[in-house]
Amino acid sequence: MSDFTARLAALHVHPVKSCAGIAVQEAFVEETGLDLDRAWMVVDRDGEFLSQRELPAMARIVPALKGGEVVLRAPGMLALHLSVDRVEQPLRVRVWDDELPAYDMGPLAAQWMSDCLGRPGLRLARFDTEQRRLSSRRWTGDVEALNAFSDGYPVLVAGQASLDDLNTRLAARGAAPVDMRRFRANLVLEGLDPWAEDNVRELRIATPEGPVVLRLVKPCVRCSIPNVDPDTGATGHEPGDTLAGFRADARMNGGITFGMNTVIVEGIGRTLRVGQAVEGDYAFD
């Protein structure tokens, strides 16, 4: 018997870490999360990853899936076409505490990123699928969770009701509403109470190939990125100021949280689709 039922209301993949995401109707589940999610990453001359924290204009780089390519577009730039299965040369990169081999997408992609973001020497790295970048076992327990270039967990889950509640609070403060692009969730659930995902232990999503079972393991602590307007790249104070008033999480030493980092227990090789039924259990009886 499940504690609740819900619906998979939206799916998003973010091919280039910290650039805009893509709303998709279906997504193939890989060992590292949804197919093509955080498969590429912008790095500096030293191979250190960059994000909207340093370069908020990354929000205006918008990808699209086209056959065997990811096509990147940005204001004032010609489109950049990235082959899904082609790379140029090895490149050493660093994402948070992990240093690992990756692949360079070549000089054209490097120049495009440097020109677009106004910083010389940028490179575009492709994740090497032979690498085993693991989530912290402190949070995943007995699950060995692989990642591409995500911050540290293969899937991020959020509830639509939580966003709706946040927007109600923003309106009460005279602030404009925000959408889920600010929070970069892979799976958006409909049918839960506001913030109920904080206390979900497991989700089970039925697919024709069999269930996809996900374990919610760690609240997602938020930095400045939700304050970046995804349409303009401008940085403000909301929704961060409003979240700070009621979303300090004791489990994260008072960090401000929205959404739950999630690992895959079962379902690699299966396909998630918008509208699928979701059932699950809470972490408390």
N, C-alpha and C positions, 0 to 999 in steps of 0.2 A: 504494500500500500504506500503510495506516494503522499508526501505532505502537501503538494500543490501541483497544479497544472498551469501552463502558460503557453505562449506562442512565440515562435521565432519571427519577430517583426521586421528585422533588417539584418543584413550582412554587409560588412565593409572590409576591404583589403587596402593596404597602404604599401604599394610596391616599393617606393623609395622612402626610407625612414625619414619621418618628420615633414614630408611633403603631403599634399592633399591625398585623401583617400578616394576610393571608388565604391559606390553602392552597387552591389551585385545581387542577382537573384539566386545564384547558387555558388557554392565554393567547395572545392575538393579539399579534404582534410589530409594534410601531410604530417610527418613526424614533428616538424617545426611549427605547425599551426596551419592556417589557411594557405592554400597554394598562392605563391608569389607575394605573400605578405612580408614586408620588410626584407625583401630579397636584395635590394640595392641600398646603398648608404653613401652620403656625401662625406668626404674626409678632407682634411687639410694636408699640407706638405708632409707632415709627420705621420700621416695615417690615422690621426685622431678624428673620431666622428664629430659631426656638427649637426645641430638641430635648430629648431625655432627658438631655443633659449638664446642662442648667439645671433641667429640669422632669421628673424621672424618672416622675412620675405619668402622663405621656403614654403610657407602656407599657400602661396600663389602659384606654385608649380603644380600643375594639375595633370595627373596621368589618365590614360585611357588604354583599354585592352583592345588590340586589333590583330586578330590572327595570332601569329607567333611573335608579336611585338608588344612592348609597352611604349606608348607614345606620350612624351612629356611636352606640355605647352605652358607658356608663361607670357605675361604681358610684354609686348615689344620684342619677342623672340620667335624665330622660326621653330617649328616642331623638331624635337629630338626623338629619333626612333631607336629604341633599344631592342635588340634581338634577345629573346628569352633564353636562347641556348648558345649564345656566342659571347666569348670574352677575348681579351687580348694578351694579358701577361700577368704573372703573379704579383701580388701586392700585400704587404703586411699592414694590418689595420688594428685599431683598438676601439672597443666599444665598452664603456665603463671600465670594469676591472679585467676584462677579457682581451688579451692580445692574440690574434689568430691570423692564419693565412687566408687571403681572399683573392679576387681577381680584379684587375683594372679594366675598365670599359674603354680605355683608349683616349687619345688626345682630343678627338672631336667632342666626346662627352665631357672631358675635363674643361675644355675651353668654353663649352656651352654653360656649364655650371658656374665657372668663374665669371663669365660675362653677365649671366642672369643675376647672380647674387652679389656682384660687385666686389669680389675678393679674389685676388690672383692666387694661383697655385692649387685650386681645388681639384679633387679627383672624384670619380664616381666608381665605387667598389661594388662588386657582385659577390654575394655569399658563396662560399665553396661548400657544396652539399656533402662533401666528404668529411667536413669538420663536425665535431661533437661538442657544441657549446651548450652547457647544461644550466638549468635553473638551480637555485639554491636548495639543497636537500633539507635545509632547516625548515623550509616551507612546504616542500613537495613530499616529504616523508619517503614512502616506499616507491614513489613514482619517479623514474628517471626521465625528466622532461627536456627535450631538445629545443633549441631556439635558432632562428636565423639572426637577423640584426635587431630584433625587438629589444626593449630595455631589459628583459630578463625572464619573460614567461611567454609561452607560445600563443595564448589567446586571452583577450580582454573582454569581459562580459559586463554589460550595464543594463539597467532597467529603464524603460521609457517613462514609467511613473516617477522615477527619481528625477529625471530631467524636467518633467512637468512640474514637480514640486519646486525644484530650483527656480524655474521660470516664474512661478507664482510669487516666490520670495523676491526675485529680482524686480517684478512689477511693483511690489509693495514699497520698494526702495527707489522707484522711479527709473529703474535701469531697463535697458532693452533685453528682450529674450535672446537666448542662445540656442544653438542646435547641437546635435550629437557630434558634428564634425570637430568641435572643440575638444572632445574627450577621446576621440580616436578608438572607439570600441569596435571590436570585430563582430560581436553578437549583441543585438539589442532585443531584450525580452519584453513582451507585452503581457499583462495579466498579473504581475506581482504588485504588491503594495509599494509605495515609495520607500526606497532604501532597503527593501527586504533582501536584495541580493547580498547585502553585507553578511548575512547569516545563513546563506545557502551552502550546503556541503557538496552536493552533487546534482548534476543535471543529466537527464537522459533524453535524447532526441531520436525518435524513430525515423529511420530511412529505409528505402527499399532493400538496401544491401545489408541492413542490420543496424543496431543502435550505435549512436555516438555518445559516449559517456565522458563527461567533463567534471573535474573536481575543482572547486573554487578554493584557492589556497591562501591568497594574500590580498588584503586591501591595496588598491592602487593609490599611492601617495602622489599628489599633484604638485607640479612646479608652476612656472609662469606660462606654459604653453596654452592652457585654456583661456588666458587673457589676450591671446592673439586673435584678431578678427580674421577668419579664414578667407574672407572676400577681399580684404584690403592689405593684410599683413601688418596693420597697425596694432600696437600693444596698448592696452588699457589696464584698468584695475578690476574689472568684472569679467567673469563671475567669481574671481578669486576672493574678493573682499566679502561677498555674501557667503560663500562656502566657509570661509574662516570663522564665521559667526556660529556655525552649528555642525561642522563636519570634522572637528578634531577627533582623531581615532586613537584611543588609548593603546590599542594593539600596535600602533605604529609610532609610539612615543609622542602623541599629539599631532602627528602629520595630518594634513587635510586630504581626505580621500574622496574619490568618486570612481565606482566600478571595482571589479574584482579580477585580479590576475588568476588565470585558470590553466590547468594542465589537462592533457588528453590521457584518459585511462583506457579507452577503447574506441575504435572507429577509424583508425588510419586507413586510408584508401576508400573511404565512404564520402558521400556528397551531402552537404547541408543545403537546404533550400528555404527561402523565405516562405513563411506560412506553416512550416512543420510544427507539430505539437511537441511540447516540452513538458516533462514532468521532473520532479525533483524532491530532495529532502533537505531539511534544515539541519544545521550543525548542532542544534539543541533539541531535546525531547519535549 
